[in-house]
Amino acid sequence: MKKVKAVFLLLMPYFKKAGLPMVYTGSLLLIIGYILSWTNANVFLGICALLVITGSIVHVLCLKHKSKY
């Protein structure tokens, strides 16, 4: 358990800055998937949606944490 906590604390500064890049990556993958006609692949669409939603949540949480109010 101590190793998991150590890894989590080590990656936390990078995770805080990962919100918008996750959203951009998910959006870019959706555009590429549309161009390549991968719109019927549920796994691909699920991964893209997961990236966009998780990135949005991380970004909002980081903004709320930095805010004084």
Backbone as CSV, one residue per row, in Angstrom:
resi,resn,N_x,N_y,N_z,CA_x,CA_y,CA_z,C_x,C_y,C_z
1,MET,0.817,-1.194,0.000,0.000,0.000,0.000,0.857,1.253,0.000
2,LYS,2.001,1.183,0.642,2.887,2.335,0.688,3.440,2.671,-0.684
3,LYS,3.654,1.628,-1.503,4.164,1.860,-2.852,3.127,2.571,-3.707
4,VAL,1.874,2.199,-3.557,0.803,2.838,-4.321,0.692,4.310,-3.939
5,LYS,0.778,4.591,-2.653,0.700,5.980,-2.199,1.894,6.782,-2.694
6,ALA,3.070,6.173,-2.697,4.269,6.860,-3.172,4.164,7.172,-4.661
7,VAL,3.666,6.227,-5.441,3.492,6.457,-6.877,2.440,7.532,-7.107
8,PHE,1.356,7.494,-6.350,0.302,8.494,-6.482,0.832,9.893,-6.182
9,LEU,1.599,10.020,-5.110,2.155,11.323,-4.748,3.188,11.797,-5.768
10,LEU,3.898,10.869,-6.369,4.878,11.213,-7.386,4.211,11.728,-8.662
11,LEU,3.076,11.139,-9.030,2.400,11.507,-10.272,1.391,12.643,-10.108
12,MET,1.081,13.040,-8.896,0.052,14.045,-8.659,0.316,15.385,-9.358
13,PRO,1.539,15.926,-9.345,1.752,17.196,-10.055,1.482,17.097,-11.555
14,TYR,1.764,15.942,-12.137,1.519,15.767,-13.564,0.041,15.549,-13.843
15,PHE,-0.642,14.898,-12.937,-2.068,14.629,-13.108,-2.868,15.925,-13.073
16,LYS,-2.428,16.888,-12.263,-3.132,18.162,-12.164,-3.078,18.946,-13.467
17,LYS,-2.035,18.744,-14.249,-1.882,19.464,-15.502,-2.374,18.655,-16.700
18,ALA,-2.988,17.523,-16.462,-3.376,16.625,-17.545,-4.805,16.822,-18.024
19,GLY,-5.579,17.712,-17.402,-6.988,17.850,-17.749,-7.229,18.274,-19.186
20,LEU,-6.705,19.412,-19.563,-6.929,19.893,-20.929,-6.259,19.025,-21.984
21,PRO,-5.028,18.538,-21.779,-4.474,17.625,-22.785,-5.305,16.362,-22.993
22,MET,-5.955,15.871,-21.939,-6.827,14.703,-22.096,-8.033,15.040,-22.958
23,VAL,-8.609,16.222,-22.747,-9.751,16.650,-23.551,-9.332,16.825,-25.009
24,TYR,-8.188,17.474,-25.218,-7.702,17.681,-26.583,-7.385,16.361,-27.272
25,THR,-6.796,15.430,-26.551,-6.469,14.125,-27.130,-7.732,13.359,-27.507
26,GLY,-8.715,13.359,-26.619,-9.977,12.683,-26.929,-10.690,13.294,-28.116
27,SER,-10.686,14.611,-28.194,-11.326,15.296,-29.321,-10.599,15.022,-30.628
28,LEU,-9.277,15.066,-30.576,-8.488,14.794,-31.778,-8.685,13.355,-32.248
29,LEU,-8.734,12.420,-31.306,-8.984,11.026,-31.676,-10.375,10.849,-32.285
30,LEU,-11.363,11.580,-31.783,-12.703,11.506,-32.377,-12.708,12.028,-33.810
31,ILE,-11.982,13.105,-34.059,-11.908,13.649,-35.420,-11.195,12.667,-36.343
32,ILE,-10.082,12.106,-35.874,-9.354,11.124,-36.680,-10.209,9.885,-36.923
33,GLY,-10.930,9.442,-35.904,-11.813,8.287,-36.059,-12.935,8.540,-37.044
34,TYR,-13.439,9.761,-37.069,-14.493,10.095,-38.030,-13.942,10.091,-39.448
35,ILE,-12.732,10.628,-39.616,-12.113,10.649,-40.948,-11.839,9.233,-41.437
36,LEU,-11.403,8.356,-40.534,-11.080,6.984,-40.907,-12.271,6.030,-40.809
37,SER,-13.451,6.555,-40.541,-14.700,5.775,-40.461,-14.665,4.715,-39.364
38,TRP,-14.166,5.091,-38.193,-14.153,4.183,-37.051,-15.325,4.476,-36.122
39,THR,-16.402,5.034,-36.635,-17.509,5.464,-35.786,-18.373,4.302,-35.306
40,ASN,-18.166,3.111,-35.816,-18.931,1.952,-35.368,-18.214,1.153,-34.281
41,ALA,-16.994,1.524,-33.963,-16.212,0.798,-32.955,-16.526,1.367,-31.567
42,ASN,-17.260,0.594,-30.785,-17.673,1.068,-29.465,-16.505,1.266,-28.508
43,VAL,-15.499,0.429,-28.592,-14.342,0.558,-27.703,-13.622,1.871,-27.985
44,PHE,-13.411,2.170,-29.245,-12.741,3.415,-29.630,-13.537,4.631,-29.165
45,LEU,-14.821,4.630,-29.414,-15.658,5.753,-28.999,-15.718,5.867,-27.476
46,GLY,-15.722,4.738,-26.792,-15.735,4.753,-25.334,-14.460,5.336,-24.748
47,ILE,-13.326,4.969,-25.341,-12.050,5.512,-24.877,-12.001,7.016,-25.108
48,CYS,-12.446,7.459,-26.258,-12.471,8.898,-26.546,-13.392,9.628,-25.576
49,ALA,-14.560,9.079,-25.339,-15.495,9.708,-24.400,-14.919,9.729,-22.992
50,LEU,-14.268,8.647,-22.589,-13.647,8.586,-21.269,-12.555,9.644,-21.127
51,LEU,-11.754,9.830,-22.169,-10.715,10.860,-22.135,-11.312,12.254,-21.993
52,VAL,-12.351,12.541,-22.763,-12.956,13.868,-22.731,-13.632,14.125,-21.384
53,ILE,-14.388,13.173,-20.892,-15.112,13.363,-19.629,-14.147,13.442,-18.454
54,THR,-13.179,12.528,-18.405,-12.212,12.542,-17.312,-11.368,13.812,-17.347
55,GLY,-10.954,14.217,-18.533,-10.182,15.449,-18.663,-10.961,16.667,-18.218
56,SER,-12.235,16.702,-18.543,-13.073,17.826,-18.110,-13.200,17.864,-16.590
57,ILE,-13.417,16.718,-15.999,-13.554,16.650,-14.536,-12.257,17.059,-13.852
58,VAL,-11.129,16.549,-14.345,-9.835,16.889,-13.744,-9.567,18.384,-13.878
59,HIS,-9.867,18.940,-15.031,-9.631,20.367,-15.249,-10.483,21.224,-14.312
60,VAL,-11.751,20.902,-14.176,-12.636,21.665,-13.296,-12.203,21.531,-11.837
61,LEU,-11.850,20.331,-11.418,-11.400,20.142,-10.035,-10.122,20.932,-9.751
62,CYS,-9.217,20.962,-10.702,-7.987,21.725,-10.503,-8.271,23.220,-10.452
63,LEU,-9.204,23.699,-11.269,-9.569,25.113,-11.222,-10.230,25.466,-9.897
64,LYS,-11.092,24.585,-9.407,-11.749,24.843,-8.119,-10.754,24.804,-6.969
65,HIS,-9.767,23.938,-7.083,-8.774,23.817,-6.012,-7.882,25.060,-5.955
66,LYS,-7.569,25.650,-7.112,-6.704,26.826,-7.177,-7.435,28.107,-6.790
67,SER,-8.757,28.107,-6.895,-9.552,29.303,-6.640,-9.546,29.660,-5.155
68,LYS,-9.626,30.947,-4.860,-9.669,31.412,-3.481,-11.077,31.327,-2.895
69,TYR,-12.077,31.140,-3.740,-13.454,31.172,-3.256,-13.991,29.797,-3.160
